[in-house]
Amino acid sequence: EYYDDVDGFFSGAPQILRNGTVTLEVRPDEHLILKLEARHDRAGTAVFSGQRETGTPTFSRTQTLAIASAVAIF
């Protein structure tokens, strides 16, 4: 995905936002779905918030998320 926020109206700063997602889905049984998903976001300015071990807030231009899930179908 690609988003160009020229005026900074939605993100608070003029920038380009990009992200990509990869999903692996396995169905070992007709009643079970297993998924692994990874997402990586990149921004033109440091808009993604985090926190140091000391509790001090930090901001970064990138953010990565990984999720594992299971769905049971009845």
All heavy atoms as a GROMACS GRO file, in nm:
protein
  574
    1GLU      N    1   0.084  -0.117   0.000
    1GLU     CA    2   0.000   0.000   0.000
    1GLU      C    3   0.088   0.124   0.000
    1GLU      O    4   0.200   0.122   0.050
    1GLU     CB    5  -0.090   0.002   0.123
    1GLU     CG    6  -0.191  -0.110   0.124
    1GLU     CD    7  -0.270  -0.112   0.253
    1GLU    OE1    8  -0.207  -0.122   0.359
    1GLU    OE2    9  -0.394  -0.100   0.245
    2TYR      N   10   0.036   0.229  -0.056
    2TYR     CA   11   0.109   0.355  -0.068
    2TYR      C   12   0.012   0.469  -0.040
    2TYR      O   13  -0.098   0.471  -0.094
    2TYR     CB   14   0.165   0.366  -0.210
    2TYR     CG   15   0.234   0.495  -0.242
    2TYR    CD1   16   0.370   0.510  -0.218
    2TYR    CD2   17   0.165   0.601  -0.297
    2TYR    CE1   18   0.434   0.628  -0.248
    2TYR    CE2   19   0.228   0.721  -0.328
    2TYR     CZ   20   0.362   0.733  -0.304
    2TYR     OH   21   0.426   0.850  -0.332
    3TYR      N   22   0.052   0.561   0.047
    3TYR     CA   23  -0.034   0.675   0.079
    3TYR      C   24   0.050   0.801   0.083
    3TYR      O   25   0.149   0.808   0.156
    3TYR     CB   26  -0.104   0.652   0.214
    3TYR     CG   27  -0.192   0.765   0.254
    3TYR    CD1   28  -0.313   0.787   0.190
    3TYR    CD2   29  -0.155   0.853   0.354
    3TYR    CE1   30  -0.395   0.892   0.225
    3TYR    CE2   31  -0.237   0.959   0.390
    3TYR     CZ   32  -0.357   0.978   0.325
    3TYR     OH   33  -0.437   1.082   0.360
    4ASP      N   34   0.013   0.900   0.006
    4ASP     CA   35   0.086   1.027   0.000
    4ASP      C   36   0.004   1.133   0.072
    4ASP      O   37  -0.096   1.182   0.020
    4ASP     CB   38   0.111   1.066  -0.146
    4ASP     CG   39   0.206   1.182  -0.160
    4ASP    OD1   40   0.244   1.242  -0.057
    4ASP    OD2   41   0.244   1.212  -0.274
    5ASP      N   42   0.046   1.168   0.193
    5ASP     CA   43  -0.023   1.269   0.275
    5ASP      C   44   0.053   1.401   0.259
    5ASP      O   45   0.128   1.444   0.347
    5ASP     CB   46  -0.027   1.224   0.421
    5ASP     CG   47  -0.117   1.310   0.507
    5ASP    OD1   48  -0.182   1.402   0.455
    5ASP    OD2   49  -0.124   1.283   0.629
    6VAL      N   50   0.033   1.466   0.145
    6VAL     CA   51   0.108   1.586   0.108
    6VAL      C   52   0.097   1.697   0.211
    6VAL      O   53   0.194   1.763   0.245
    6VAL     CB   54   0.061   1.637  -0.031
    6VAL    CG1   55   0.133   1.763  -0.069
    6VAL    CG2   56   0.080   1.530  -0.135
    7ASP      N   57  -0.023   1.718   0.264
    7ASP     CA   58  -0.046   1.828   0.358
    7ASP      C   59  -0.032   1.787   0.505
    7ASP      O   60  -0.040   1.871   0.593
    7ASP     CB   61  -0.187   1.885   0.338
    7ASP     CG   62  -0.208   1.936   0.198
    7ASP    OD1   63  -0.113   1.993   0.141
    7ASP    OD2   64  -0.318   1.919   0.144
    8GLY      N   65  -0.013   1.659   0.530
    8GLY     CA   66  -0.006   1.612   0.668
    8GLY      C   67  -0.140   1.614   0.737
    8GLY      O   68  -0.149   1.612   0.860
    9PHE      N   69  -0.249   1.615   0.660
    9PHE     CA   70  -0.383   1.626   0.716
    9PHE      C   71  -0.420   1.506   0.803
    9PHE      O   72  -0.474   1.520   0.911
    9PHE     CB   73  -0.485   1.643   0.604
    9PHE     CG   74  -0.626   1.660   0.653
    9PHE    CD1   75  -0.668   1.781   0.707
    9PHE    CD2   76  -0.716   1.555   0.645
    9PHE    CE1   77  -0.798   1.797   0.753
    9PHE    CE2   78  -0.846   1.571   0.691
    9PHE     CZ   79  -0.887   1.692   0.745
   10PHE      N   80  -0.390   1.384   0.756
   10PHE     CA   81  -0.429   1.264   0.830
   10PHE      C   82  -0.323   1.214   0.927
   10PHE      O   83  -0.354   1.160   1.031
   10PHE     CB   84  -0.465   1.151   0.732
   10PHE     CG   85  -0.590   1.180   0.656
   10PHE    CD1   86  -0.585   1.224   0.525
   10PHE    CD2   87  -0.714   1.165   0.716
   10PHE    CE1   88  -0.700   1.253   0.455
   10PHE    CE2   89  -0.830   1.193   0.647
   10PHE     CZ   90  -0.824   1.236   0.516
   11SER      N   91  -0.196   1.230   0.894
   11SER     CA   92  -0.089   1.174   0.978
   11SER      C   93  -0.021   1.278   1.068
   11SER      O   94   0.063   1.244   1.149
   11SER     CB   95   0.016   1.106   0.891
   11SER     OG   96   0.076   1.200   0.803
   12GLY      N   97  -0.052   1.406   1.051
   12GLY     CA   98   0.007   1.509   1.134
   12GLY      C   99   0.137   1.567   1.080
   12GLY      O  100   0.189   1.662   1.136
   13ALA      N  101   0.191   1.510   0.972
   13ALA     CA  102   0.315   1.560   0.911
   13ALA      C  103   0.311   1.527   0.763
   13ALA      O  104   0.268   1.419   0.724
   13ALA     CB  105   0.436   1.493   0.976
   14PRO      N  106   0.354   1.620   0.677
   14PRO     CA  107   0.358   1.589   0.534
   14PRO      C  108   0.456   1.474   0.509
   14PRO      O  109   0.571   1.482   0.550
   14PRO     CB  110   0.410   1.718   0.470
   14PRO     CG  111   0.396   1.823   0.573
   14PRO     CD  112   0.397   1.755   0.706
   15GLN      N  113   0.408   1.365   0.447
   15GLN     CA  114   0.492   1.248   0.427
   15GLN      C  115   0.427   1.147   0.336
   15GLN      O  116   0.310   1.158   0.302
   15GLN     CB  117   0.522   1.183   0.562
   15GLN     CG  118   0.397   1.129   0.628
   15GLN     CD  119   0.428   1.067   0.760
   15GLN    OE1  120   0.521   0.988   0.769
   15GLN    NE2  121   0.354   1.102   0.862
   16ILE      N  122   0.506   1.046   0.302
   16ILE     CA  123   0.457   0.931   0.227
   16ILE      C  124   0.462   0.811   0.320
   16ILE      O  125   0.562   0.787   0.387
   16ILE     CB  126   0.544   0.907   0.102
   16ILE    CG1  127   0.528   1.024   0.005
   16ILE    CG2  128   0.505   0.775   0.036
   16ILE    CD1  129   0.620   1.016  -0.114
   17LEU      N  130   0.353   0.737   0.327
   17LEU     CA  131   0.344   0.616   0.409
   17LEU      C  132   0.334   0.495   0.318
   17LEU      O  133   0.258   0.496   0.220
   17LEU     CB  134   0.221   0.623   0.499
   17LEU     CG  135   0.215   0.740   0.594
   17LEU    CD1  136   0.073   0.766   0.639
   17LEU    CD2  137   0.304   0.716   0.713
   18ARG      N  138   0.410   0.390   0.349
   18ARG     CA  139   0.407   0.266   0.271
   18ARG      C  140   0.398   0.149   0.368
   18ARG      O  141   0.449   0.154   0.478
   18ARG     CB  142   0.535   0.250   0.190
   18ARG     CG  143   0.557   0.356   0.089
   18ARG     CD  144   0.690   0.328   0.016
   18ARG     NE  145   0.727   0.442  -0.064
   18ARG     CZ  146   0.817   0.532  -0.031
   18ARG    NH1  147   0.884   0.522   0.081
   18ARG    NH2  148   0.843   0.633  -0.110
   19ASN      N  149   0.334   0.040   0.323
   19ASN     CA  150   0.335  -0.081   0.404
   19ASN      C  151   0.318  -0.202   0.314
   19ASN      O  152   0.271  -0.192   0.201
   19ASN     CB  153   0.229  -0.077   0.515
   19ASN     CG  154   0.090  -0.106   0.466
   19ASN    OD1  155   0.067  -0.209   0.405
   19ASN    ND2  156  -0.004  -0.019   0.493
   20GLY      N  157   0.360  -0.316   0.366
   20GLY     CA  158   0.346  -0.442   0.296
   20GLY      C  159   0.310  -0.550   0.395
   20GLY      O  160   0.354  -0.547   0.511
   21THR      N  161   0.229  -0.646   0.351
   21THR     CA  162   0.185  -0.754   0.437
   21THR      C  163   0.205  -0.887   0.365
   21THR      O  164   0.177  -0.898   0.247
   21THR     CB  165   0.036  -0.739   0.473
   21THR    OG1  166   0.015  -0.612   0.533
   21THR    CG2  167  -0.011  -0.848   0.567
   22VAL      N  168   0.254  -0.986   0.441
   22VAL     CA  169   0.271  -1.122   0.388
   22VAL      C  170   0.193  -1.215   0.481
   22VAL      O  171   0.207  -1.207   0.603
   22VAL     CB  172   0.420  -1.164   0.386
   22VAL    CG1  173   0.435  -1.308   0.344
   22VAL    CG2  174   0.498  -1.072   0.296
   23THR      N  175   0.112  -1.303   0.422
   23THR     CA  176   0.031  -1.396   0.501
   23THR      C  177   0.052  -1.538   0.453
   23THR      O  178   0.049  -1.564   0.332
   23THR     CB  179  -0.119  -1.362   0.490
   23THR    OG1  180  -0.139  -1.227   0.529
   23THR    CG2  181  -0.203  -1.453   0.578
   24LEU      N  182   0.076  -1.628   0.546
   24LEU     CA  183   0.085  -1.771   0.517
   24LEU      C  184  -0.034  -1.837   0.584
   24LEU      O  185  -0.054  -1.823   0.706
   24LEU     CB  186   0.216  -1.829   0.572
   24LEU     CG  187   0.228  -1.980   0.565
   24LEU    CD1  188   0.231  -2.028   0.420
   24LEU    CD2  189   0.353  -2.026   0.640
   25GLU      N  190  -0.115  -1.908   0.504
   25GLU     CA  191  -0.233  -1.974   0.558
   25GLU      C  192  -0.224  -2.123   0.530
   25GLU      O  193  -0.192  -2.165   0.419
   25GLU     CB  194  -0.359  -1.918   0.492
   25GLU     CG  195  -0.487  -1.980   0.543
   25GLU     CD  196  -0.610  -1.918   0.480
   25GLU    OE1  197  -0.634  -1.799   0.503
   25GLU    OE2  198  -0.682  -1.990   0.408
   26VAL      N  199  -0.250  -2.203   0.634
   26VAL     CA  200  -0.247  -2.349   0.623
   26VAL      C  201  -0.379  -2.402   0.677
   26VAL      O  202  -0.427  -2.357   0.782
   26VAL     CB  203  -0.128  -2.407   0.704
   26VAL    CG1  204  -0.128  -2.559   0.695
   26VAL    CG2  205   0.002  -2.350   0.656
   27ARG      N  206  -0.435  -2.500   0.606
   27ARG     CA  207  -0.560  -2.564   0.650
   27ARG      C  208  -0.533  -2.713   0.671
   27ARG      O  209  -0.557  -2.794   0.581
   27ARG     CB  210  -0.670  -2.542   0.548
   27ARG     CG  211  -0.708  -2.396   0.534
   27ARG     CD  212  -0.818  -2.377   0.432
   27ARG     NE  213  -0.846  -2.236   0.420
   27ARG     CZ  214  -0.969  -2.185   0.423
   27ARG    NH1  215  -1.073  -2.265   0.438
   27ARG    NH2  216  -0.986  -2.056   0.412
   28PRO      N  217  -0.484  -2.749   0.790
   28PRO     CA  218  -0.450  -2.890   0.814
   28PRO      C  219  -0.574  -2.980   0.827
   28PRO      O  220  -0.562  -3.102   0.821
   28PRO     CB  221  -0.372  -2.886   0.946
   28PRO     CG  222  -0.418  -2.762   1.014
   28PRO     CD  223  -0.451  -2.665   0.904
   29ASP      N  224  -0.689  -2.919   0.846
   29ASP     CA  225  -0.815  -2.992   0.860
   29ASP      C  226  -0.926  -2.902   0.806
   29ASP      O  227  -0.910  -2.781   0.802
   29ASP     CB  228  -0.839  -3.025   1.009
   29ASP     CG  229  -0.962  -3.110   1.030
   29ASP    OD1  230  -0.953  -3.233   1.007
   29ASP    OD2  231  -1.066  -3.054   1.068
   30GLU      N  232  -1.038  -2.960   0.765
   30GLU     CA  233  -1.146  -2.877   0.710
   30GLU      C  234  -1.206  -2.784   0.815
   30GLU      O  235  -1.275  -2.688   0.780
   30GLU     CB  236  -1.255  -2.965   0.648
   30GLU     CG  237  -1.329  -3.052   0.748
   30GLU     CD  238  -1.439  -3.134   0.682
   30GLU    OE1  239  -1.525  -3.074   0.614
   30GLU    OE2  240  -1.436  -3.256   0.698
   31HIS      N  241  -1.179  -2.807   0.942
   31HIS     CA  242  -1.235  -2.725   1.049
   31HIS      C  243  -1.130  -2.636   1.118
   31HIS      O  244  -1.158  -2.578   1.223
   31HIS     CB  245  -1.303  -2.812   1.154
   31HIS     CG  246  -1.417  -2.892   1.099
   31HIS    ND1  247  -1.537  -2.834   1.065
   31HIS    CD2  248  -1.428  -3.023   1.067
   31HIS    CE1  249  -1.618  -2.927   1.018
   31HIS    NE2  250  -1.554  -3.043   1.018
   32LEU      N  251  -1.010  -2.627   1.061
   32LEU     CA  252  -0.903  -2.551   1.126
   32LEU      C  253  -0.822  -2.471   1.023
   32LEU      O  254  -0.778  -2.526   0.922
   32LEU     CB  255  -0.810  -2.645   1.202
   32LEU     CG  256  -0.695  -2.580   1.279
   32LEU    CD1  257  -0.747  -2.488   1.389
   32LEU    CD2  258  -0.604  -2.688   1.337
   33ILE      N  259  -0.804  -2.343   1.050
   33ILE     CA  260  -0.721  -2.256   0.966
   33ILE      C  261  -0.612  -2.196   1.055
   33ILE      O  262  -0.641  -2.138   1.160
   33ILE     CB  263  -0.804  -2.141   0.904
   33ILE    CG1  264  -0.920  -2.195   0.822
   33ILE    CG2  265  -0.714  -2.051   0.820
   33ILE    CD1  266  -1.020  -2.088   0.779
   34LEU      N  267  -0.486  -2.212   1.015
   34LEU     CA  268  -0.372  -2.153   1.087
   34LEU      C  269  -0.312  -2.045   0.999
   34LEU      O  270  -0.294  -2.065   0.878
   34LEU     CB  271  -0.266  -2.260   1.117
   34LEU     CG  272  -0.314  -2.381   1.196
   34LEU    CD1  273  -0.202  -2.484   1.207
   34LEU    CD2  274  -0.363  -2.340   1.333
   35LYS      N  275  -0.280  -1.929   1.059
   35LYS     CA  276  -0.224  -1.818   0.982
   35LYS      C  277  -0.103  -1.758   1.052
   35LYS      O  278  -0.102  -1.743   1.174
   35LYS     CB  279  -0.328  -1.706   0.963
   35LYS     CG  280  -0.441  -1.741   0.872
   35LYS     CD  281  -0.529  -1.621   0.850
   35LYS     CE  282  -0.646  -1.656   0.759
   35LYS     NZ  283  -0.726  -1.536   0.727
   36LEU      N  284  -0.004  -1.721   0.973
   36LEU     CA  285   0.109  -1.640   1.016
   36LEU      C  286   0.108  -1.517   0.928
   36LEU      O  287   0.098  -1.527   0.806
   36LEU     CB  288   0.241  -1.714   0.998
   36LEU     CG  289   0.268  -1.831   1.089
   36LEU    CD1  290   0.397  -1.902   1.047
   36LEU    CD2  291   0.278  -1.786   1.233
   37GLU      N  292   0.116  -1.400   0.990
   37GLU     CA  293   0.112  -1.276   0.913
   37GLU      C  294   0.219  -1.180   0.963
   37GLU      O  295   0.242  -1.169   1.083
   37GLU     CB  296  -0.025  -1.212   0.927
   37GLU     CG  297  -0.044  -1.088   0.843
   37GLU     CD  298  -0.188  -1.044   0.839
   37GLU    OE1  299  -0.265  -1.101   0.760
   37GLU    OE2  300  -0.223  -0.951   0.914
   38ALA      N  301   0.286  -1.114   0.869
   38ALA     CA  302   0.387  -1.013   0.903
   38ALA      C  303   0.355  -0.887   0.824
   38ALA      O  304   0.320  -0.893   0.706
   38ALA     CB  305   0.526  -1.062   0.869
   39ARG      N  306   0.368  -0.773   0.890
   39ARG     CA  307   0.340  -0.643   0.827
   39ARG      C  308   0.454  -0.548   0.861
   39ARG      O  309   0.500  -0.543   0.976
   39ARG     CB  310   0.208  -0.587   0.879
   39ARG     CG  311   0.179  -0.448   0.828
   39ARG     CD  312   0.051  -0.395   0.888
   39ARG     NE  313   0.037  -0.255   0.856
   39ARG     CZ  314  -0.076  -0.199   0.818
   39ARG    NH1  315  -0.184  -0.270   0.810
   39ARG    NH2  316  -0.080  -0.070   0.792
   40HIS      N  317   0.498  -0.473   0.762
   40HIS     CA  318   0.604  -0.374   0.784
   40HIS      C  319   0.554  -0.240   0.730
   40HIS      O  320   0.509  -0.230   0.616
   40HIS     CB  321   0.732  -0.414   0.713
   40HIS     CG  322   0.844  -0.318   0.735
   40HIS    ND1  323   0.911  -0.309   0.855
   40HIS    CD2  324   0.900  -0.226   0.655
   40HIS    CE1  325   1.003  -0.215   0.846
   40HIS    NE2  326   0.998  -0.163   0.726
   41ASP      N  327   0.561  -0.136   0.814
   41ASP     CA  328   0.520  -0.001   0.778
   41ASP      C  329   0.644   0.089   0.774
   41ASP      O  330   0.733   0.076   0.856
   41ASP     CB  331   0.422   0.056   0.881
   41ASP     CG  332   0.297  -0.028   0.894
   41ASP    OD1  333   0.231  -0.049   0.792
   41ASP    OD2  334   0.266  -0.071   1.006
   42ARG      N  335   0.645   0.182   0.678
   42ARG     CA  336   0.754   0.279   0.666
   42ARG      C  337   0.692   0.416   0.639
   42ARG      O  338   0.604   0.430   0.554
   42ARG     CB  339   0.847   0.242   0.553
   42ARG     CG  340   0.962   0.340   0.533
   42ARG     CD  341   1.060   0.292   0.429
   42ARG     NE  342   1.127   0.171   0.467
   42ARG     CZ  343   1.236   0.166   0.544
   42ARG    NH1  344   1.288   0.276   0.590
   42ARG    NH2  345   1.293   0.051   0.570
   43ALA      N  346   0.738   0.518   0.714
   43ALA     CA  347   0.686   0.653   0.700
   43ALA      C  348   0.799   0.749   0.665
   43ALA      O  349   0.916   0.722   0.694
   43ALA     CB  350   0.619   0.697   0.829
   44GLY      N  351   0.764   0.862   0.608
   44GLY     CA  352   0.862   0.964   0.573
   44GLY      C  353   0.915   1.039   0.694
   44GLY      O  354   1.024   1.094   0.691
   45THR      N  355   0.839   1.041   0.801
   45THR     CA  356   0.882   1.103   0.927
   45THR      C  357   0.856   1.005   1.042
   45THR      O  358   0.783   0.908   1.026
   45THR     CB  359   0.809   1.236   0.955
   45THR    OG1  360   0.669   1.210   0.962
   45THR    CG2  361   0.835   1.338   0.847
   46ALA      N  362   0.912   1.032   1.157
   46ALA     CA  363   0.899   0.943   1.272
   46ALA      C  364   0.762   0.959   1.338
   46ALA      O  365   0.742   1.045   1.423
   46ALA     CB  366   1.011   0.971   1.372
   47VAL      N  367   0.665   0.878   1.296
   47VAL     CA  368   0.528   0.888   1.349
   47VAL      C  369   0.485   0.766   1.431
   47VAL      O  370   0.384   0.772   1.499
   47VAL     CB  371   0.426   0.909   1.235
   47VAL    CG1  372   0.446   1.042   1.169
   47VAL    CG2  373   0.431   0.796   1.135
   48PHE      N  374   0.562   0.657   1.426
   48PHE     CA  375   0.524   0.537   1.501
   48PHE      C  376   0.580   0.547   1.641
   48PHE      O  377   0.698   0.567   1.661
   48PHE     CB  378   0.575   0.412   1.430
   48PHE     CG  379   0.524   0.398   1.290
   48PHE    CD1  380   0.610   0.409   1.182
   48PHE    CD2  381   0.389   0.376   1.266
   48PHE    CE1  382   0.563   0.398   1.053
   48PHE    CE2  383   0.342   0.364   1.136
   48PHE     CZ  384   0.429   0.376   1.030
   49SER      N  385   0.493   0.532   1.741
   49SER     CA  386   0.536   0.550   1.879
   49SER      C  387   0.584   0.419   1.940
   49SER      O  388   0.538   0.311   1.905
   49SER     CB  389   0.424   0.610   1.962
   49SER     OG  390   0.315   0.521   1.967
   50GLY      N  391   0.675   0.434   2.034
   50GLY     CA  392   0.729   0.322   2.110
   50GLY      C  393   0.766   0.371   2.248
   50GLY      O  394   0.732   0.482   2.287
   51GLN      N  395   0.839   0.288   2.322
   51GLN     CA  396   0.878   0.327   2.456
   51GLN      C  397   1.009   0.260   2.491
   51GLN      O  398   1.027   0.141   2.467
   51GLN     CB  399   0.769   0.286   2.555
   51GLN     CG  400   0.785   0.344   2.691
   51GLN     CD  401   0.664   0.315   2.778
   51GLN    OE1  402   0.583   0.230   2.747
   51GLN    NE2  403   0.652   0.385   2.888
   52ARG      N  404   1.101   0.336   2.548
   52ARG     CA  405   1.228   0.282   2.596
   52ARG      C  406   1.205   0.209   2.728
   52ARG      O  407   1.102   0.224   2.793
   52ARG     CB  408   1.329   0.394   2.616
   52ARG     CG  409   1.371   0.457   2.487
   52ARG     CD  410   1.491   0.547   2.510
   52ARG     NE  411   1.532   0.600   2.381
   52ARG     CZ  412   1.557   0.727   2.358
   52ARG    NH1  413   1.547   0.816   2.453
   52ARG    NH2  414   1.593   0.765   2.238
   53GLU      N  415   1.305   0.132   2.770
   53GLU     CA  416   1.296   0.060   2.897
   53GLU      C  417   1.277   0.154   3.015
   53GLU      O  418   1.219   0.118   3.117
   53GLU     CB  419   1.422  -0.024   2.918
   53GLU     CG  420   1.434  -0.138   2.818
   53GLU     CD  421   1.566  -0.211   2.831
   53GLU    OE1  422   1.642  -0.183   2.925
   53GLU    OE2  423   1.593  -0.296   2.747
   54THR      N  424   1.326   0.277   3.001
   54THR     CA  425   1.312   0.377   3.108
   54THR      C  426   1.173   0.439   3.113
   54THR      O  427   1.143   0.515   3.203
   54THR     CB  428   1.415   0.489   3.089
   54THR    OG1  429   1.390   0.553   2.962
   54THR    CG2  430   1.556   0.437   3.094
   55GLY      N  431   1.088   0.407   3.014
   55GLY     CA  432   0.954   0.463   3.008
   55GLY      C  433   0.945   0.588   2.923
   55GLY      O  434   0.838   0.644   2.905
   56THR      N  435   1.058   0.634   2.868
   56THR     CA  436   1.061   0.752   2.783
   56THR      C  437   1.000   0.718   2.647
   56THR      O  438   1.041   0.621   2.584
   56THR     CB  439   1.206   0.801   2.763
   56THR    OG1  440   1.266   0.817   2.891
   56THR    CG2  441   1.209   0.930   2.686
   57PRO      N  442   0.905   0.797   2.599
   57PRO     CA  443   0.847   0.769   2.467
   57PRO      C  444   0.949   0.793   2.356
   57PRO      O  445   1.033   0.883   2.365
   57PRO     CB  446   0.729   0.865   2.456
   57PRO     CG  447   0.745   0.964   2.564
   57PRO     CD  448   0.843   0.909   2.664
   58THR      N  449   0.941   0.712   2.252
   58THR     CA  450   1.027   0.727   2.134
   58THR      C  451   0.939   0.724   2.009
   58THR      O  452   0.826   0.678   2.012
   58THR     CB  453   1.130   0.613   2.124
   58THR    OG1  454   1.060   0.489   2.111
   58THR    CG2  455   1.220   0.608   2.245
   59PHE      N  456   0.994   0.772   1.900
   59PHE     CA  457   0.923   0.769   1.772
   59PHE      C  458   1.017   0.716   1.664
   59PHE      O  459   1.137   0.742   1.668
   59PHE     CB  460   0.872   0.908   1.735
   59PHE     CG  461   0.765   0.956   1.828
   59PHE    CD1  462   0.796   1.030   1.941
   59PHE    CD2  463   0.633   0.923   1.805
   59PHE    CE1  464   0.698   1.072   2.029
   59PHE    CE2  465   0.533   0.964   1.892
   59PHE     CZ  466   0.566   1.039   2.004
   60SER      N  467   0.962   0.640   1.570
   60SER     CA  468   1.042   0.576   1.467
   60SER      C  469   0.976   0.594   1.330
   60SER      O  470   0.856   0.616   1.321
   60SER     CB  471   1.054   0.426   1.499
   60SER     OG  472   1.118   0.358   1.396
   61ARG      N  473   1.056   0.581   1.224
   61ARG     CA  474   1.002   0.587   1.088
   61ARG      C  475   0.952   0.451   1.040
   61ARG      O  476   0.886   0.442   0.937
   61ARG     CB  477   1.110   0.637   0.992
   61ARG     CG  478   1.146   0.782   1.015
   61ARG     CD  479   1.252   0.827   0.921
   61ARG     NE  480   1.218   0.788   0.786
   61ARG     CZ  481   1.299   0.798   0.682
   61ARG    NH1  482   1.419   0.846   0.697
   61ARG    NH2  483   1.262   0.760   0.563
   62THR      N  484   0.983   0.342   1.114
   62THR     CA  485   0.939   0.209   1.074
   62THR      C  486   0.869   0.138   1.189
   62THR      O  487   0.888   0.171   1.306
   62THR     CB  488   1.057   0.122   1.027
   62THR    OG1  489   1.148   0.106   1.135
   62THR    CG2  490   1.127   0.182   0.907
   63GLN      N  491   0.790   0.039   1.150
   63GLN     CA  492   0.717  -0.041   1.249
   63GLN      C  493   0.692  -0.178   1.187
   63GLN      O  494   0.653  -0.188   1.071
   63GLN     CB  495   0.585   0.029   1.280
   63GLN     CG  496   0.487  -0.050   1.360
   63GLN     CD  497   0.364   0.032   1.388
   63GLN    OE1  498   0.363   0.109   1.480
   63GLN    NE2  499   0.258   0.017   1.308
   64THR      N  500   0.714  -0.285   1.264
   64THR     CA  501   0.691  -0.421   1.215
   64THR      C  502   0.601  -0.495   1.313
   64THR      O  503   0.616  -0.482   1.434
   64THR     CB  504   0.825  -0.496   1.199
   64THR    OG1  505   0.908  -0.423   1.109
   64THR    CG2  506   0.803  -0.635   1.142
   65LEU      N  507   0.509  -0.575   1.259
   65LEU     CA  508   0.415  -0.650   1.339
   65LEU      C  509   0.409  -0.793   1.287
   65LEU      O  510   0.405  -0.815   1.166
   65LEU     CB  511   0.276  -0.586   1.329
   65LEU     CG  512   0.160  -0.660   1.393
   65LEU    CD1  513   0.172  -0.656   1.545
   65LEU    CD2  514   0.028  -0.600   1.348
   66ALA      N  515   0.410  -0.892   1.377
   66ALA     CA  516   0.395  -1.032   1.340
   66ALA      C  517   0.283  -1.092   1.426
   66ALA      O  518   0.276  -1.066   1.546
   66ALA     CB  519   0.524  -1.108   1.361
   67ILE      N  520   0.198  -1.172   1.361
   67ILE     CA  521   0.082  -1.230   1.429
   67ILE      C  522   0.067  -1.377   1.390
   67ILE      O  523   0.083  -1.411   1.272
   67ILE     CB  524  -0.048  -1.157   1.392
   67ILE    CG1  525  -0.042  -1.011   1.434
   67ILE    CG2  526  -0.170  -1.224   1.454
   67ILE    CD1  527  -0.159  -0.928   1.385
   68ALA      N  528   0.036  -1.461   1.486
   68ALA     CA  529   0.000  -1.600   1.460
   68ALA      C  530  -0.143  -1.617   1.509
   68ALA      O  531  -0.179  -1.569   1.616
   68ALA     CB  532   0.093  -1.695   1.534
   69SER      N  533  -0.225  -1.687   1.428
   69SER     CA  534  -0.364  -1.706   1.469
   69SER      C  535  -0.417  -1.841   1.426
   69SER      O  536  -0.362  -1.906   1.336
   69SER     CB  537  -0.453  -1.595   1.409
   69SER     OG  538  -0.454  -1.604   1.268
   70ALA      N  539  -0.523  -1.884   1.492
   70ALA     CA  540  -0.590  -2.008   1.459
   70ALA      C  541  -0.740  -1.982   1.458
   70ALA      O  542  -0.792  -1.910   1.545
   70ALA     CB  543  -0.557  -2.116   1.561
   71VAL      N  544  -0.809  -2.039   1.360
   71VAL     CA  545  -0.954  -2.023   1.348
   71VAL      C  546  -1.016  -2.164   1.343
   71VAL      O  547  -0.977  -2.245   1.258
   71VAL     CB  548  -0.992  -1.945   1.220
   71VAL    CG1  549  -1.144  -1.936   1.207
   71VAL    CG2  550  -0.929  -1.809   1.220
   72ALA      N  551  -1.108  -2.190   1.432
   72ALA     CA  552  -1.180  -2.317   1.432
   72ALA      C  553  -1.318  -2.293   1.371
   72ALA      O  554  -1.388  -2.199   1.408
   72ALA     CB  555  -1.193  -2.370   1.573
   73ILE      N  556  -1.355  -2.378   1.276
   73ILE     CA  557  -1.484  -2.365   1.208
   73ILE      C  558  -1.577  -2.477   1.255
   73ILE      O  559  -1.542  -2.594   1.251
   73ILE     CB  560  -1.465  -2.374   1.054
   73ILE    CG1  561  -1.369  -2.265   1.009
   73ILE    CG2  562  -1.598  -2.363   0.984
   73ILE    CD1  563  -1.321  -2.283   0.868
   74PHE      N  564  -1.695  -2.439   1.304
   74PHE     CA  565  -1.792  -2.537   1.354
   74PHE      C  566  -1.910  -2.545   1.261
   74PHE      O  567  -1.951  -2.456   1.199
   74PHE     CB  568  -1.842  -2.498   1.495
   74PHE     CG  569  -1.730  -2.495   1.595
   74PHE    CD1  570  -1.667  -2.376   1.626
   74PHE    CD2  571  -1.689  -2.612   1.656
   74PHE    CE1  572  -1.565  -2.374   1.720
   74PHE    CE2  573  -1.587  -2.611   1.750
   74PHE     CZ  574  -1.525  -2.490   1.781
   0.00000   0.00000   0.00000
